[in-house]
Amino acid sequence: MKCKTMSGDNRKIRWMAFTAAVILGTSLFAFAPVGPGASLTNAAEPAYKGWRREKKILDPDKIPDPFLSYLIKRREQSTLQAEKEKEKQLAAEEAIKREKQAAAQMLKELLTPKTELQKLSLSQLTLSAIVQADDRAWAMVRDPKGRGYILTKGTRIGINGGTVDRIVRKEKKVVIKEPYLEDELHLKYREVEIKLPEQVYE
């Protein structure tokens, strides 16, 4: 039986195929799962995977719309500014309303009578005497029934919440300040006088 000899080219081709198979087998063995029941899903992950930054979730609502018209943006800004101005105006009106209520309450307290003298109008009272003693002065008024009331600085008198401000002997009068509201907001005082009749003074 004759044995065929292998040519040099065939040996070279087979040697190259053998070498490639060995290299391929080694590579597969290096990345093959460890253990009898291991699968490819448990293969080791590349070392560089931990170096990657975490991906941020993109919020579509925060992305500006490139197709939104400039005029629409301008109109939205104008509307927002108008709403802010309206809120400021409403807050200012509410503050003025509270101030008016406080002023009205204060005037109401001043007009609330606490003595008999505060239940009489100034037109019902007659100034009957003024007395000056050193730096102090006092006066007397009488009501329609002839009852007398002593007045000093600060005495509450009249139905309009008046207070005795000055007793002037030389001018024969008593000056009374009565409260009122200006523009329903500011508490002011007007001066009212009660004069001593000439016949009584003489």
Buried (B, 14 or more C-beta within 10 A) or exposed (E): EEEEEEEEEEEEEEEEEEEEEEEEEEEEEEEEEEEEEEEEEEEEEEEEEEEEEEEEEEEEEEEEEEEEEEEEEEEEEEEEEEEEEEEEEEEEEEEEEEEBEEBBEEBEEBBEEEEEBBEBEBEBBBBBBBEEEEEEBBBBBBBEEEEEBEBEBEBBBBBBBBBBBBBBEEEBBBBBBBBBBEEEEEBEBEEBBBEBEEEEEE
